[in-house]
Amino acid sequence: MTVKQPLSALPVDVRPGGFSVSEGAKDVLKQLCKSTKTELPSQFLQYVNSVMFSTYSHSGDSVCFPCPLREQETVGALKALEGCAAAAIADIRGTKRERLISVSLERVTSFLMSAYITNIDGLDKCNPRIKERIPDTDLNQAQSNLYRRLSAGLYETRNRGEYYHIHGSLEATTTLQMIGLPPFIPDLTDYRGCIDTIEAAVRRFSGVELEALNRIYRQAGAPVLTNEKYKKTTHGQAMASLPLFTVKPLSMDTPPVPFAGPTTSEPSQCLQGLRVIELCRVIAGPTIGRSLAAHGASVLKITSPNLPDVPFFQLDVNTGKHTTSLHLKDADDVETFESLLATADVIIDGYRPGVIASLGYGPEDLVAKAARRGRGIVYVAEDCFGGIEKGIDKGAEWAGRPGWQQIADCVTGVAWEQGRFMGQNEPIVPPFPMSDYGTGCVGAIAALSGIYRRATQGGSWICRTSLSQYDIFLLSLGAYPTEVQDQLRREHDPHFFDLRHSDSVDEVSQRALRSVKCLHPALFAKRIMRSAYSDAFGGVVTWPREPLEVDGIRIGHVRPARPNGYDKPSWEDWERDETLLDV
């Protein structure tokens, strides 16, 4: 692996002590391949030496975020491994050939900020006018009402120095009432006033008491642990033996499902013709689908009209997909879903473990359906805590708990690492949904492994990963060297380092974004972004380009994002704008 620099590129900006993100990404890729070797087809690994990490600016090889953990290197390595998978699949779809795999490190970094830089007609997540342009799927006002939104936050408990992340998820009322607060306080609209009110309520309880309440009320809260403490928990010890993701056969009773050959003389996308059903909300699960769509798969995101979702994120993670609404407790909608499932190749499940199974579509149910049609299926599951493979009875006691990115970051120790880096003796949630995007990348690699094995070996395959597994791998890489962390603290906006444990992920991310924009304008340049008019949103949507290039195939999205529930529930007559694939 080498660092590719176009002839017009600026010299690479290597940080103090000779530190280089591209060199770090190479090291992470080696560790990634070693730790997941048992889950990957050997053909993927044969392409590792064809990977190049490319840069065209000072920012490409620089640590850009005010964070201590190696997010850029990790996601760069994951994208490289995704490229190896795409190359191997392209080989069995057409002519086997030498394929160079290039990962743009600038685009990797921008991808990690995608939720905050994707926009419609220039309106991004931080612009209050964006609400006028996106259908309101915040059915419970868990996002639009500041007080209710802050029911998902990190607060100190009754015990000084002990912290707990409560999480009202997409509903808020239950968590607020659980800690003795009313569902709404109309006159409370001040950011700091909301935080003080909620933290005062949380401080009435110890962490043990909050854990008990979370179990009773079935909420997504979790204790905020250091990584050392997490490793000593029963669940942490069970997770220590799990790789970053697992890919296992569900059944080998169906024959291999070969890919159809390319339909034109132009380079094809490696997953073109594959049908993917996505049952997910928010970011991590939908990022798996977005990645598969970038390789040409027809990804149909199915959401219930009766369930809330974060409105803005749809502008980001729905890129490249069709979206439709079905309620799987309605008989007519179930019949429609069954017709879609009959020809689906992949199903992505991003709900809490057991939710989709309770509707009759768990792994065993899907295997039975696959056997009846004589064609295997790939089931991809992403959740918060991980460990379903191990089993609750074998130590993975939190495997069935609900959770989101902030919960995984808090329970595994990521938040404590961020807080210490910022000079605070307390945890702070990191900026941006980086663990969400990283987990989505992991899920995409797992899915590609299952797809490859189904094509070459037959059968149905189950692929699992979790936000916690991504965080565990990230933490295993260690923090940046002291001199790099010192440099980051010197160069980033001092206002960022005024943040405290109770500040929201949005406040943390917005301050980080302002600082990154000042220091690294190259990450926001036009060459980083792709734009297209979205009929569904009624405007020009701009989103980060894919970081990955693989010789002989095209990678990118052939349609801009649309809101949830926009399309008919059908696999037929999907539009494709091939010009969006042009480099």
Secondary structure, DSSP 8 states (H G I E B T S, - for coil): -EEE--TT------BGGGB-HHHHHHHHHHHHHHHHGGGS-HHHHTTGGGEEEE-SSGGGGS--SS-SB-HHHHHHHHHHHHHHHHHHHHHHHS------EEEEHHHHHHHTTHHHH-EETTB-TT-GGGGGTS----TTSTTTSHHHHTTSEEEE-SSTT-EEEE--TTT-HHHHHHTT--S--TT---HHHHHHHHHHHHTTS-HHHHHHHHHHHT---EE---HHHHHHSHHHHHHTTS-S-EEEEEE--S--------SSSS---TTTT-EEEEE--SSHHHHHHHHHHHTT-EEEEEE-TTS---TTHHHHHTTT-EEEE--TTSHHHHHHHHHHHTT-SEEEE-SSTTHHHHTT-SHHHHHHHHHHHT---EEEEEESS--TTT-GGGT-TTTT----HHHHHHHHTHHHHHHHHTT-SS----STTHHHHHHHHHHHHHHHHHHHHHHHH-SEEEEEEEHHHHHHHHHHT-B--HHHHHHHHHHS-GGGGG--TTS-HHHHHHHHHHHHHHH-GGGGSGGGEEEEEETTTTEEEEEE--SEEETTS--S-SS----TT-S-S-SSS----GGGG--
